[in-house]
Amino acid sequence: MEFVMNKVMSIDKDAERYRKGIDELIKEKQDELEKTILDMRSNFEEESKIIKSTISNEKITKADNRAENIIKEKEEGLNDINAKYQINKLKIVDEVFNRIIKSL
């Protein structure tokens, strides 16, 4: 009978050690999983920043290009107006001068 009791107690101790081992293994795996999740979250945030920065830079580049095109268009328009003025300047001065003289 004592042998059976000792055997039961030994099995109980082994079961307790096995349970503790399983608990420790579960804790280790849980810690690994949490670390993996944190690493993934960190990587996601970094990649997100890079994507946002890339998109932002692309939009800024497009806006800069558009602004340059608008500036070129306006400069061309001003140059056309200036060229037309230079061509017609003498004519305009003559007309104004003739009007002033005729009004006197």
Helices and strands as residue ranges (DSSP letters): H 2-103
